[in-house]
């Protein structure tokens, strides 16, 4: 938290496994933490830990429903930045 406050990043990338068990409570806690960072642009990529383990109907029919509530329905966000592309 202190590092984010010191650096003041304008973007945050969360890649995979933001939670361990894909429960509503864990997604809520993760979202609260991310909001406290006060980053203007967030990109989150879901991982296998965002799929409900024990709730079979949701696992089969609404795989990333809890993730989507917390971090949006885009499962494969994209980002391009000319400055970064020139570094490659």
PDB file with one MODEL, atoms N, CA, C and O in Angstrom:
MODEL        1
ATOM      1  N   UNK A   1       0.827  -1.176   0.000  1.00  0.00           N
ATOM      2  CA  UNK A   1       0.000   0.000   0.000  1.00  0.00           C
ATOM      3  C   UNK A   1       0.885   1.259   0.000  1.00  0.00           C
ATOM      4  O   UNK A   1       0.645   2.193  -0.765  1.00  0.00           O
ATOM      5  N   UNK A   2       1.893   1.270   0.854  1.00  0.00           N
ATOM      6  CA  UNK A   2       2.762   2.447   0.939  1.00  0.00           C
ATOM      7  C   UNK A   2       3.535   2.682  -0.355  1.00  0.00           C
ATOM      8  O   UNK A   2       3.763   3.825  -0.749  1.00  0.00           O
ATOM      9  N   UNK A   3       3.937   1.599  -1.013  1.00  0.00           N
ATOM     10  CA  UNK A   3       4.662   1.742  -2.273  1.00  0.00           C
ATOM     11  C   UNK A   3       3.773   2.396  -3.331  1.00  0.00           C
ATOM     12  O   UNK A   3       4.217   3.293  -4.048  1.00  0.00           O
ATOM     13  N   UNK A   4       2.536   1.955  -3.426  1.00  0.00           N
ATOM     14  CA  UNK A   4       1.597   2.543  -4.389  1.00  0.00           C
ATOM     15  C   UNK A   4       1.356   4.020  -4.077  1.00  0.00           C
ATOM     16  O   UNK A   4       1.272   4.841  -4.991  1.00  0.00           O
ATOM     17  N   UNK A   5       1.248   4.355  -2.815  1.00  0.00           N
ATOM     18  CA  UNK A   5       1.054   5.746  -2.434  1.00  0.00           C
ATOM     19  C   UNK A   5       2.283   6.588  -2.756  1.00  0.00           C
ATOM     20  O   UNK A   5       2.155   7.761  -3.109  1.00  0.00           O
ATOM     21  N   UNK A   6       3.458   6.009  -2.639  1.00  0.00           N
ATOM     22  CA  UNK A   6       4.690   6.739  -2.934  1.00  0.00           C
ATOM     23  C   UNK A   6       4.905   6.909  -4.438  1.00  0.00           C
ATOM     24  O   UNK A   6       5.325   7.976  -4.887  1.00  0.00           O
ATOM     25  N   UNK A   7       4.622   5.869  -5.212  1.00  0.00           N
ATOM     26  CA  UNK A   7       4.872   5.907  -6.658  1.00  0.00           C
ATOM     27  C   UNK A   7       3.744   6.548  -7.453  1.00  0.00           C
ATOM     28  O   UNK A   7       3.975   7.075  -8.541  1.00  0.00           O
ATOM     29  N   UNK A   8       2.530   6.509  -6.923  1.00  0.00           N
ATOM     30  CA  UNK A   8       1.346   7.045  -7.597  1.00  0.00           C
ATOM     31  C   UNK A   8       1.205   6.532  -9.031  1.00  0.00           C
ATOM     32  O   UNK A   8       1.148   7.330  -9.966  1.00  0.00           O
ATOM     33  N   UNK A   9       1.149   5.220  -9.214  1.00  0.00           N
ATOM     34  CA  UNK A   9       1.006   4.695 -10.581  1.00  0.00           C
ATOM     35  C   UNK A   9      -0.357   5.072 -11.163  1.00  0.00           C
ATOM     36  O   UNK A   9      -1.335   5.221 -10.430  1.00  0.00           O
ATOM     37  N   UNK A  10      -0.412   5.224 -12.488  1.00  0.00           N
ATOM     38  CA  UNK A  10      -1.698   5.529 -13.108  1.00  0.00           C
ATOM     39  C   UNK A  10      -2.383   4.278 -13.653  1.00  0.00           C
ATOM     40  O   UNK A  10      -3.539   4.328 -14.073  1.00  0.00           O
ATOM     41  N   UNK A  11      -1.658   3.147 -13.642  1.00  0.00           N
ATOM     42  CA  UNK A  11      -2.233   1.878 -14.113  1.00  0.00           C
ATOM     43  C   UNK A  11      -1.840   0.759 -13.165  1.00  0.00           C
ATOM     44  O   UNK A  11      -0.772   0.760 -12.553  1.00  0.00           O
ATOM     45  N   UNK A  12      -2.767  -0.207 -13.075  1.00  0.00           N
ATOM     46  CA  UNK A  12      -2.513  -1.384 -12.244  1.00  0.00           C
ATOM     47  C   UNK A  12      -2.923  -2.607 -13.037  1.00  0.00           C
ATOM     48  O   UNK A  12      -4.033  -2.663 -13.567  1.00  0.00           O
ATOM     49  N   UNK A  13      -2.044  -3.579 -13.122  1.00  0.00           N
ATOM     50  CA  UNK A  13      -2.336  -4.846 -13.782  1.00  0.00           C
ATOM     51  C   UNK A  13      -2.378  -5.941 -12.722  1.00  0.00           C
ATOM     52  O   UNK A  13      -1.392  -6.193 -12.029  1.00  0.00           O
ATOM     53  N   UNK A  14      -3.522  -6.578 -12.611  1.00  0.00           N
ATOM     54  CA  UNK A  14      -3.676  -7.744 -11.740  1.00  0.00           C
ATOM     55  C   UNK A  14      -3.759  -8.955 -12.655  1.00  0.00           C
ATOM     56  O   UNK A  14      -4.702  -9.087 -13.434  1.00  0.00           O
ATOM     57  N   UNK A  15      -2.784  -9.828 -12.561  1.00  0.00           N
ATOM     58  CA  UNK A  15      -2.773 -10.968 -13.474  1.00  0.00           C
ATOM     59  C   UNK A  15      -2.952 -12.277 -12.714  1.00  0.00           C
ATOM     60  O   UNK A  15      -2.062 -12.739 -12.000  1.00  0.00           O
ATOM     61  N   UNK A  16      -4.092 -12.831 -12.889  1.00  0.00           N
ATOM     62  CA  UNK A  16      -4.426 -14.167 -12.396  1.00  0.00           C
ATOM     63  C   UNK A  16      -4.408 -14.299 -10.867  1.00  0.00           C
ATOM     64  O   UNK A  16      -3.623 -13.650 -10.176  1.00  0.00           O
ATOM     65  N   UNK A  17      -5.265 -15.128 -10.386  1.00  0.00           N
ATOM     66  CA  UNK A  17      -5.318 -15.540  -8.991  1.00  0.00           C
ATOM     67  C   UNK A  17      -5.328 -14.381  -7.991  1.00  0.00           C
ATOM     68  O   UNK A  17      -4.513 -14.325  -7.070  1.00  0.00           O
ATOM     69  N   UNK A  18      -6.257 -13.476  -8.195  1.00  0.00           N
ATOM     70  CA  UNK A  18      -6.464 -12.366  -7.275  1.00  0.00           C
ATOM     71  C   UNK A  18      -7.044 -12.898  -5.970  1.00  0.00           C
ATOM     72  O   UNK A  18      -6.816 -12.329  -4.902  1.00  0.00           O
ATOM     73  N   UNK A  19      -7.791 -13.987  -6.063  1.00  0.00           N
ATOM     74  CA  UNK A  19      -8.319 -14.668  -4.875  1.00  0.00           C
ATOM     75  C   UNK A  19      -7.810 -16.101  -4.869  1.00  0.00           C
ATOM     76  O   UNK A  19      -7.240 -16.575  -5.852  1.00  0.00           O
ATOM     77  N   UNK A  20      -8.020 -16.776  -3.766  1.00  0.00           N
ATOM     78  CA  UNK A  20      -7.629 -18.185  -3.671  1.00  0.00           C
ATOM     79  C   UNK A  20      -8.807 -19.110  -3.956  1.00  0.00           C
ATOM     80  O   UNK A  20      -8.637 -20.140  -4.608  1.00  0.00           O
ATOM     81  N   UNK A  21     -10.000 -18.758  -3.477  1.00  0.00           N
ATOM     82  CA  UNK A  21     -11.143 -19.662  -3.581  1.00  0.00           C
ATOM     83  C   UNK A  21     -12.364 -19.098  -4.309  1.00  0.00           C
ATOM     84  O   UNK A  21     -13.410 -19.746  -4.317  1.00  0.00           O
ATOM     85  N   UNK A  22     -12.269 -17.940  -4.907  1.00  0.00           N
ATOM     86  CA  UNK A  22     -13.354 -17.353  -5.705  1.00  0.00           C
ATOM     87  C   UNK A  22     -14.642 -17.147  -4.924  1.00  0.00           C
ATOM     88  O   UNK A  22     -15.734 -17.251  -5.483  1.00  0.00           O
ATOM     89  N   UNK A  23     -14.521 -16.856  -3.640  1.00  0.00           N
ATOM     90  CA  UNK A  23     -15.729 -16.579  -2.858  1.00  0.00           C
ATOM     91  C   UNK A  23     -16.083 -15.101  -2.992  1.00  0.00           C
ATOM     92  O   UNK A  23     -15.230 -14.264  -3.287  1.00  0.00           O
ATOM     93  N   UNK A  24     -17.343 -14.808  -2.770  1.00  0.00           N
ATOM     94  CA  UNK A  24     -17.804 -13.423  -2.829  1.00  0.00           C
ATOM     95  C   UNK A  24     -17.028 -12.564  -1.836  1.00  0.00           C
ATOM     96  O   UNK A  24     -16.626 -11.447  -2.161  1.00  0.00           O
ATOM     97  N   UNK A  25     -16.819 -13.077  -0.637  1.00  0.00           N
ATOM     98  CA  UNK A  25     -16.102 -12.317   0.395  1.00  0.00           C
ATOM     99  C   UNK A  25     -14.670 -11.993  -0.034  1.00  0.00           C
ATOM    100  O   UNK A  25     -14.181 -10.893   0.219  1.00  0.00           O
ATOM    101  N   UNK A  26     -14.013 -12.926  -0.668  1.00  0.00           N
ATOM    102  CA  UNK A  26     -12.620 -12.681  -1.089  1.00  0.00           C
ATOM    103  C   UNK A  26     -12.550 -11.700  -2.250  1.00  0.00           C
ATOM    104  O   UNK A  26     -11.636 -10.879  -2.319  1.00  0.00           O
ATOM    105  N   UNK A  27     -13.519 -11.785  -3.164  1.00  0.00           N
ATOM    106  CA  UNK A  27     -13.563 -10.807  -4.250  1.00  0.00           C
ATOM    107  C   UNK A  27     -13.863  -9.415  -3.710  1.00  0.00           C
ATOM    108  O   UNK A  27     -13.291  -8.431  -4.179  1.00  0.00           O
ATOM    109  N   UNK A  28     -14.746  -9.327  -2.740  1.00  0.00           N
ATOM    110  CA  UNK A  28     -15.063  -8.042  -2.120  1.00  0.00           C
ATOM    111  C   UNK A  28     -13.826  -7.457  -1.447  1.00  0.00           C
ATOM    112  O   UNK A  28     -13.530  -6.272  -1.604  1.00  0.00           O
ATOM    113  N   UNK A  29     -13.114  -8.275  -0.708  1.00  0.00           N
ATOM    114  CA  UNK A  29     -11.894  -7.813  -0.032  1.00  0.00           C
ATOM    115  C   UNK A  29     -10.851  -7.354  -1.052  1.00  0.00           C
ATOM    116  O   UNK A  29     -10.189  -6.336  -0.846  1.00  0.00           O
ATOM    117  N   UNK A  30     -10.703  -8.087  -2.132  1.00  0.00           N
ATOM    118  CA  UNK A  30      -9.734  -7.713  -3.167  1.00  0.00           C
ATOM    119  C   UNK A  30     -10.120  -6.389  -3.814  1.00  0.00           C
ATOM    120  O   UNK A  30      -9.265  -5.540  -4.065  1.00  0.00           O
ATOM    121  N   UNK A  31     -11.403  -6.220  -4.080  1.00  0.00           N
ATOM    122  CA  UNK A  31     -11.868  -4.978  -4.702  1.00  0.00           C
ATOM    123  C   UNK A  31     -11.670  -3.789  -3.753  1.00  0.00           C
ATOM    124  O   UNK A  31     -11.262  -2.713  -4.189  1.00  0.00           O
ATOM    125  N   UNK A  32     -11.951  -3.973  -2.489  1.00  0.00           N
ATOM    126  CA  UNK A  32     -11.737  -2.908  -1.504  1.00  0.00           C
ATOM    127  C   UNK A  32     -10.255  -2.529  -1.469  1.00  0.00           C
ATOM    128  O   UNK A  32      -9.919  -1.345  -1.443  1.00  0.00           O
ATOM    129  N   UNK A  33      -9.378  -3.517  -1.468  1.00  0.00           N
ATOM    130  CA  UNK A  33      -7.938  -3.249  -1.457  1.00  0.00           C
ATOM    131  C   UNK A  33      -7.523  -2.454  -2.699  1.00  0.00           C
ATOM    132  O   UNK A  33      -6.783  -1.475  -2.593  1.00  0.00           O
ATOM    133  N   UNK A  34      -7.998  -2.874  -3.872  1.00  0.00           N
ATOM    134  CA  UNK A  34      -7.640  -2.200  -5.112  1.00  0.00           C
ATOM    135  C   UNK A  34      -8.151  -0.754  -5.099  1.00  0.00           C
ATOM    136  O   UNK A  34      -7.442   0.154  -5.534  1.00  0.00           O
ATOM    137  N   UNK A  35      -9.349  -0.538  -4.613  1.00  0.00           N
ATOM    138  CA  UNK A  35      -9.884   0.830  -4.533  1.00  0.00           C
ATOM    139  C   UNK A  35      -9.035   1.706  -3.619  1.00  0.00           C
ATOM    140  O   UNK A  35      -8.855   2.892  -3.893  1.00  0.00           O
ATOM    141  N   UNK A  36      -8.518   1.141  -2.548  1.00  0.00           N
ATOM    142  CA  UNK A  36      -7.670   1.904  -1.621  1.00  0.00           C
ATOM    143  C   UNK A  36      -6.363   2.348  -2.286  1.00  0.00           C
ATOM    144  O   UNK A  36      -5.756   3.326  -1.849  1.00  0.00           O
ATOM    145  N   UNK A  37      -5.927   1.657  -3.319  1.00  0.00           N
ATOM    146  CA  UNK A  37      -4.718   2.042  -4.041  1.00  0.00           C
ATOM    147  C   UNK A  37      -4.930   3.306  -4.872  1.00  0.00           C
ATOM    148  O   UNK A  37      -3.965   3.991  -5.211  1.00  0.00           O
ATOM    149  N   UNK A  38      -6.163   3.617  -5.198  1.00  0.00           N
ATOM    150  CA  UNK A  38      -6.538   4.822  -5.938  1.00  0.00           C
ATOM    151  C   UNK A  38      -5.798   4.947  -7.267  1.00  0.00           C
ATOM    152  O   UNK A  38      -5.277   6.013  -7.597  1.00  0.00           O
ATOM    153  N   UNK A  39      -5.755   3.868  -8.016  1.00  0.00           N
ATOM    154  CA  UNK A  39      -5.147   3.858  -9.343  1.00  0.00           C
ATOM    155  C   UNK A  39      -6.253   4.136 -10.354  1.00  0.00           C
ATOM    156  O   UNK A  39      -7.329   3.541 -10.288  1.00  0.00           O
ATOM    157  N   UNK A  40      -5.985   5.039 -11.284  1.00  0.00           N
ATOM    158  CA  UNK A  40      -7.048   5.472 -12.199  1.00  0.00           C
ATOM    159  C   UNK A  40      -7.439   4.423 -13.245  1.00  0.00           C
ATOM    160  O   UNK A  40      -8.592   4.398 -13.675  1.00  0.00           O
ATOM    161  N   UNK A  41      -6.518   3.565 -13.661  1.00  0.00           N
ATOM    162  CA  UNK A  41      -6.824   2.555 -14.673  1.00  0.00           C
ATOM    163  C   UNK A  41      -6.431   1.168 -14.154  1.00  0.00           C
ATOM    164  O   UNK A  41      -5.287   0.934 -13.764  1.00  0.00           O
ATOM    165  N   UNK A  42      -7.389   0.274 -14.161  1.00  0.00           N
ATOM    166  CA  UNK A  42      -7.171  -1.089 -13.684  1.00  0.00           C
ATOM    167  C   UNK A  42      -7.391  -2.070 -14.815  1.00  0.00           C
ATOM    168  O   UNK A  42      -8.387  -1.990 -15.534  1.00  0.00           O
ATOM    169  N   UNK A  43      -6.460  -2.994 -14.969  1.00  0.00           N
ATOM    170  CA  UNK A  43      -6.639  -4.128 -15.872  1.00  0.00           C
ATOM    171  C   UNK A  43      -6.497  -5.382 -15.029  1.00  0.00           C
ATOM    172  O   UNK A  43      -5.483  -5.581 -14.359  1.00  0.00           O
ATOM    173  N   UNK A  44      -7.510  -6.221 -15.066  1.00  0.00           N
ATOM    174  CA  UNK A  44      -7.475  -7.463 -14.306  1.00  0.00           C
ATOM    175  C   UNK A  44      -7.676  -8.633 -15.260  1.00  0.00           C
ATOM    176  O   UNK A  44      -8.538  -8.596 -16.139  1.00  0.00           O
ATOM    177  N   UNK A  45      -6.880  -9.655 -15.076  1.00  0.00           N
ATOM    178  CA  UNK A  45      -6.973 -10.875 -15.880  1.00  0.00           C
ATOM    179  C   UNK A  45      -7.336 -12.029 -14.959  1.00  0.00           C
ATOM    180  O   UNK A  45      -6.623 -12.286 -13.989  1.00  0.00           O
ATOM    181  N   UNK A  46      -8.420 -12.726 -15.238  1.00  0.00           N
ATOM    182  CA  UNK A  46      -8.815 -13.826 -14.361  1.00  0.00           C
ATOM    183  C   UNK A  46      -7.922 -15.043 -14.528  1.00  0.00           C
ATOM    184  O   UNK A  46      -7.315 -15.260 -15.577  1.00  0.00           O
ATOM    185  N   UNK A  47      -7.859 -15.824 -13.468  1.00  0.00           N
ATOM    186  CA  UNK A  47      -7.098 -17.065 -13.491  1.00  0.00           C
ATOM    187  C   UNK A  47      -7.964 -18.229 -13.030  1.00  0.00           C
ATOM    188  O   UNK A  47      -9.164 -18.071 -12.807  1.00  0.00           O
ATOM    189  N   UNK A  48      -7.362 -19.371 -12.890  1.00  0.00           N
ATOM    190  CA  UNK A  48      -8.122 -20.564 -12.511  1.00  0.00           C
ATOM    191  C   UNK A  48      -8.688 -20.477 -11.100  1.00  0.00           C
ATOM    192  O   UNK A  48      -9.663 -21.164 -10.797  1.00  0.00           O
ATOM    193  N   UNK A  49      -8.113 -19.662 -10.234  1.00  0.00           N
ATOM    194  CA  UNK A  49      -8.626 -19.522  -8.869  1.00  0.00           C
ATOM    195  C   UNK A  49      -9.848 -18.615  -8.799  1.00  0.00           C
ATOM    196  O   UNK A  49     -10.384 -18.389  -7.714  1.00  0.00           O
ATOM    197  N   UNK A  50     -10.290 -18.102  -9.920  1.00  0.00           N
ATOM    198  CA  UNK A  50     -11.491 -17.261  -9.958  1.00  0.00           C
ATOM    199  C   UNK A  50     -12.725 -18.058 -10.362  1.00  0.00           C
ATOM    200  O   UNK A  50     -13.805 -17.496 -10.543  1.00  0.00           O
ATOM    201  N   UNK A  51     -12.561 -19.341 -10.500  1.00  0.00           N
ATOM    202  CA  UNK A  51     -13.657 -20.246 -10.830  1.00  0.00           C
ATOM    203  C   UNK A  51     -14.126 -20.907  -9.537  1.00  0.00           C
ATOM    204  O   UNK A  51     -13.309 -21.450  -8.794  1.00  0.00           O
ATOM    205  N   UNK A  52     -15.434 -20.869  -9.255  1.00  0.00           N
ATOM    206  CA  UNK A  52     -15.929 -21.483  -8.012  1.00  0.00           C
ATOM    207  C   UNK A  52     -15.569 -22.968  -7.941  1.00  0.00           C
ATOM    208  O   UNK A  52     -15.808 -23.718  -8.888  1.00  0.00           O
ATOM    209  N   UNK A  53     -15.009 -23.373  -6.842  1.00  0.00           N
ATOM    210  CA  UNK A  53     -14.555 -24.756  -6.688  1.00  0.00           C
ATOM    211  C   UNK A  53     -15.703 -25.709  -6.369  1.00  0.00           C
ATOM    212  O   UNK A  53     -15.807 -26.775  -6.977  1.00  0.00           O
ATOM    213  N   UNK A  54     -16.563 -25.338  -5.426  1.00  0.00           N
ATOM    214  CA  UNK A  54     -17.582 -26.257  -4.930  1.00  0.00           C
ATOM    215  C   UNK A  54     -18.983 -25.969  -5.445  1.00  0.00           C
ATOM    216  O   UNK A  54     -19.873 -26.787  -5.214  1.00  0.00           O
ATOM    217  N   UNK A  55     -19.226 -24.893  -6.108  1.00  0.00           N
ATOM    218  CA  UNK A  55     -20.563 -24.542  -6.599  1.00  0.00           C
ATOM    219  C   UNK A  55     -20.668 -24.992  -8.055  1.00  0.00           C
ATOM    220  O   UNK A  55     -20.433 -24.205  -8.972  1.00  0.00           O
ATOM    221  N   UNK A  56     -21.023 -26.263  -8.263  1.00  0.00           N
ATOM    222  CA  UNK A  56     -20.995 -26.879  -9.584  1.00  0.00           C
ATOM    223  C   UNK A  56     -21.840 -26.155 -10.632  1.00  0.00           C
ATOM    224  O   UNK A  56     -21.338 -25.918 -11.731  1.00  0.00           O
ATOM    225  N   UNK A  57     -23.117 -25.786 -10.349  1.00  0.00           N
ATOM    226  CA  UNK A  57     -23.891 -25.082 -11.383  1.00  0.00           C
ATOM    227  C   UNK A  57     -23.212 -23.786 -11.841  1.00  0.00           C
ATOM    228  O   UNK A  57     -23.170 -23.492 -13.036  1.00  0.00           O
ATOM    229  N   UNK A  58     -22.689 -23.023 -10.896  1.00  0.00           N
ATOM    230  CA  UNK A  58     -22.014 -21.788 -11.277  1.00  0.00           C
ATOM    231  C   UNK A  58     -20.715 -22.089 -12.022  1.00  0.00           C
ATOM    232  O   UNK A  58     -20.352 -21.384 -12.963  1.00  0.00           O
ATOM    233  N   UNK A  59     -20.035 -23.120 -11.600  1.00  0.00           N
ATOM    234  CA  UNK A  59     -18.788 -23.512 -12.263  1.00  0.00           C
ATOM    235  C   UNK A  59     -19.039 -23.895 -13.720  1.00  0.00           C
ATOM    236  O   UNK A  59     -18.199 -23.641 -14.584  1.00  0.00           O
ATOM    237  N   UNK A  60     -20.177 -24.497 -13.990  1.00  0.00           N
ATOM    238  CA  UNK A  60     -20.492 -24.922 -15.352  1.00  0.00           C
ATOM    239  C   UNK A  60     -21.154 -23.833 -16.186  1.00  0.00           C
ATOM    240  O   UNK A  60     -20.892 -23.737 -17.385  1.00  0.00           O
ATOM    241  N   UNK A  61     -22.010 -23.005 -15.577  1.00  0.00           N
ATOM    242  CA  UNK A  61     -22.838 -22.075 -16.344  1.00  0.00           C
ATOM    243  C   UNK A  61     -22.396 -20.617 -16.248  1.00  0.00           C
ATOM    244  O   UNK A  61     -22.602 -19.852 -17.191  1.00  0.00           O
ATOM    245  N   UNK A  62     -21.803 -20.223 -15.148  1.00  0.00           N
ATOM    246  CA  UNK A  62     -21.419 -18.821 -14.940  1.00  0.00           C
ATOM    247  C   UNK A  62     -20.012 -18.776 -14.351  1.00  0.00           C
ATOM    248  O   UNK A  62     -19.803 -18.320 -13.226  1.00  0.00           O
ATOM    249  N   UNK A  63     -19.075 -19.251 -15.122  1.00  0.00           N
ATOM    250  CA  UNK A  63     -17.708 -19.504 -14.692  1.00  0.00           C
ATOM    251  C   UNK A  63     -17.059 -18.335 -13.950  1.00  0.00           C
ATOM    252  O   UNK A  63     -16.496 -18.524 -12.872  1.00  0.00           O
ATOM    253  N   UNK A  64     -17.131 -17.144 -14.510  1.00  0.00           N
ATOM    254  CA  UNK A  64     -16.463 -15.987 -13.917  1.00  0.00           C
ATOM    255  C   UNK A  64     -17.456 -14.951 -13.383  1.00  0.00           C
ATOM    256  O   UNK A  64     -17.155 -13.757 -13.389  1.00  0.00           O
ATOM    257  N   UNK A  65     -18.615 -15.377 -12.930  1.00  0.00           N
ATOM    258  CA  UNK A  65     -19.647 -14.447 -12.465  1.00  0.00           C
ATOM    259  C   UNK A  65     -19.178 -13.609 -11.283  1.00  0.00           C
ATOM    260  O   UNK A  65     -19.359 -12.391 -11.293  1.00  0.00           O
ATOM    261  N   UNK A  66     -18.599 -14.206 -10.295  1.00  0.00           N
ATOM    262  CA  UNK A  66     -18.132 -13.455  -9.114  1.00  0.00           C
ATOM    263  C   UNK A  66     -16.969 -12.533  -9.476  1.00  0.00           C
ATOM    264  O   UNK A  66     -16.896 -11.401  -8.997  1.00  0.00           O
ATOM    265  N   UNK A  67     -16.086 -13.007 -10.298  1.00  0.00           N
ATOM    266  CA  UNK A  67     -14.985 -12.174 -10.781  1.00  0.00           C
ATOM    267  C   UNK A  67     -15.536 -10.953 -11.507  1.00  0.00           C
ATOM    268  O   UNK A  67     -15.068  -9.836 -11.284  1.00  0.00           O
ATOM    269  N   UNK A  68     -16.522 -11.155 -12.372  1.00  0.00           N
ATOM    270  CA  UNK A  68     -17.096 -10.074 -13.166  1.00  0.00           C
ATOM    271  C   UNK A  68     -17.758  -9.007 -12.307  1.00  0.00           C
ATOM    272  O   UNK A  68     -17.686  -7.822 -12.631  1.00  0.00           O
ATOM    273  N   UNK A  69     -18.392  -9.403 -11.232  1.00  0.00           N
ATOM    274  CA  UNK A  69     -18.996  -8.434 -10.326  1.00  0.00           C
ATOM    275  C   UNK A  69     -17.918  -7.536  -9.719  1.00  0.00           C
ATOM    276  O   UNK A  69     -18.110  -6.326  -9.597  1.00  0.00           O
ATOM    277  N   UNK A  70     -16.811  -8.117  -9.347  1.00  0.00           N
ATOM    278  CA  UNK A  70     -15.744  -7.365  -8.677  1.00  0.00           C
ATOM    279  C   UNK A  70     -14.867  -6.567  -9.643  1.00  0.00           C
ATOM    280  O   UNK A  70     -14.464  -5.445  -9.335  1.00  0.00           O
ATOM    281  N   UNK A  71     -14.569  -7.148 -10.815  1.00  0.00           N
ATOM    282  CA  UNK A  71     -13.570  -6.537 -11.693  1.00  0.00           C
ATOM    283  C   UNK A  71     -14.030  -6.309 -13.130  1.00  0.00           C
ATOM    284  O   UNK A  71     -13.221  -5.943 -13.982  1.00  0.00           O
ATOM    285  N   UNK A  72     -15.295  -6.516 -13.408  1.00  0.00           N
ATOM    286  CA  UNK A  72     -15.813  -6.261 -14.748  1.00  0.00           C
ATOM    287  C   UNK A  72     -15.879  -7.508 -15.604  1.00  0.00           C
ATOM    288  O   UNK A  72     -15.252  -8.523 -15.302  1.00  0.00           O
ATOM    289  N   UNK A  73     -16.640  -7.417 -16.667  1.00  0.00           N
ATOM    290  CA  UNK A  73     -16.906  -8.600 -17.490  1.00  0.00           C
ATOM    291  C   UNK A  73     -15.871  -8.834 -18.585  1.00  0.00           C
ATOM    292  O   UNK A  73     -15.916  -9.861 -19.263  1.00  0.00           O
ATOM    293  N   UNK A  74     -14.949  -7.907 -18.768  1.00  0.00           N
ATOM    294  CA  UNK A  74     -13.902  -8.106 -19.778  1.00  0.00           C
ATOM    295  C   UNK A  74     -12.872  -9.097 -19.233  1.00  0.00           C
ATOM    296  O   UNK A  74     -12.186  -8.821 -18.248  1.00  0.00           O
ATOM    297  N   UNK A  75     -12.778 -10.245 -19.887  1.00  0.00           N
ATOM    298  CA  UNK A  75     -11.877 -11.295 -19.412  1.00  0.00           C
ATOM    299  C   UNK A  75     -10.495 -11.233 -20.063  1.00  0.00           C
ATOM    300  O   UNK A  75      -9.539 -11.818 -19.554  1.00  0.00           O
ATOM    301  N   UNK A  76     -10.393 -10.525 -21.189  1.00  0.00           N
ATOM    302  CA  UNK A  76      -9.113 -10.389 -21.878  1.00  0.00           C
ATOM    303  C   UNK A  76      -8.908  -8.929 -22.276  1.00  0.00           C
ATOM    304  O   UNK A  76      -9.012  -8.589 -23.454  1.00  0.00           O
ATOM    305  N   UNK A  77      -8.617  -8.064 -21.300  1.00  0.00           N
ATOM    306  CA  UNK A  77      -8.449  -6.646 -21.625  1.00  0.00           C
ATOM    307  C   UNK A  77      -7.178  -6.410 -22.427  1.00  0.00           C
ATOM    308  O   UNK A  77      -6.228  -7.192 -22.374  1.00  0.00           O
ATOM    309  N   UNK A  78      -7.187  -5.319 -23.165  1.00  0.00           N
ATOM    310  CA  UNK A  78      -6.010  -4.957 -23.947  1.00  0.00           C
ATOM    311  C   UNK A  78      -5.549  -3.555 -23.598  1.00  0.00           C
ATOM    312  O   UNK A  78      -6.322  -2.734 -23.103  1.00  0.00           O
ATOM    313  N   UNK A  79      -4.285  -3.294 -23.860  1.00  0.00           N
ATOM    314  CA  UNK A  79      -3.705  -1.978 -23.596  1.00  0.00           C
ATOM    315  C   UNK A  79      -2.545  -1.756 -24.540  1.00  0.00           C
ATOM    316  O   UNK A  79      -1.679  -2.620 -24.680  1.00  0.00           O
ATOM    317  N   UNK A  80      -2.522  -0.607 -25.188  1.00  0.00           N
ATOM    318  CA  UNK A  80      -1.396  -0.235 -26.031  1.00  0.00           C
ATOM    319  C   UNK A  80      -0.908   1.141 -25.608  1.00  0.00           C
ATOM    320  O   UNK A  80      -1.700   2.018 -25.266  1.00  0.00           O
ATOM    321  N   UNK A  81       0.393   1.314 -25.638  1.00  0.00           N
ATOM    322  CA  UNK A  81       1.004   2.560 -25.278  1.00  0.00           C
ATOM    323  C   UNK A  81       2.177   2.791 -26.205  1.00  0.00           C
ATOM    324  O   UNK A  81       3.116   1.996 -26.227  1.00  0.00           O
ATOM    325  N   UNK A  82       2.137   3.869 -26.971  1.00  0.00           N
ATOM    326  CA  UNK A  82       3.191   4.138 -27.952  1.00  0.00           C
ATOM    327  C   UNK A  82       4.576   4.190 -27.313  1.00  0.00           C
ATOM    328  O   UNK A  82       5.544   3.680 -27.878  1.00  0.00           O
ATOM    329  N   UNK A  83       4.668   4.798 -26.151  1.00  0.00           N
ATOM    330  CA  UNK A  83       5.968   4.906 -25.469  1.00  0.00           C
ATOM    331  C   UNK A  83       6.532   3.532 -25.151  1.00  0.00           C
ATOM    332  O   UNK A  83       7.722   3.288 -25.348  1.00  0.00           O
ATOM    333  N   UNK A  84       5.684   2.629 -24.660  1.00  0.00           N
ATOM    334  CA  UNK A  84       6.144   1.282 -24.347  1.00  0.00           C
ATOM    335  C   UNK A  84       6.457   0.487 -25.602  1.00  0.00           C
ATOM    336  O   UNK A  84       7.404  -0.299 -25.616  1.00  0.00           O
ATOM    337  N   UNK A  85       5.676   0.681 -26.658  1.00  0.00           N
ATOM    338  CA  UNK A  85       5.919  -0.057 -27.888  1.00  0.00           C
ATOM    339  C   UNK A  85       7.269   0.305 -28.498  1.00  0.00           C
ATOM    340  O   UNK A  85       7.910  -0.539 -29.125  1.00  0.00           O
ATOM    341  N   UNK A  86       7.704   1.535 -28.323  1.00  0.00           N
ATOM    342  CA  UNK A  86       8.993   1.952 -28.862  1.00  0.00           C
ATOM    343  C   UNK A  86      10.172   1.368 -28.077  1.00  0.00           C
ATOM    344  O   UNK A  86      11.296   1.335 -28.577  1.00  0.00           O
ATOM    345  N   UNK A  87       9.921   0.918 -26.875  1.00  0.00           N
ATOM    346  CA  UNK A  87      10.985   0.305 -26.072  1.00  0.00           C
ATOM    347  C   UNK A  87      11.320  -1.101 -26.539  1.00  0.00           C
ATOM    348  O   UNK A  87      12.406  -1.614 -26.269  1.00  0.00           O
ATOM    349  N   UNK A  88      10.379  -1.719 -27.240  1.00  0.00           N
ATOM    350  CA  UNK A  88      10.593  -3.115 -27.657  1.00  0.00           C
ATOM    351  C   UNK A  88      11.570  -3.203 -28.761  1.00  0.00           C
ATOM    352  O   UNK A  88      11.870  -4.299 -29.235  1.00  0.00           O
TER     353      UNK A  88
ENDMDL
END
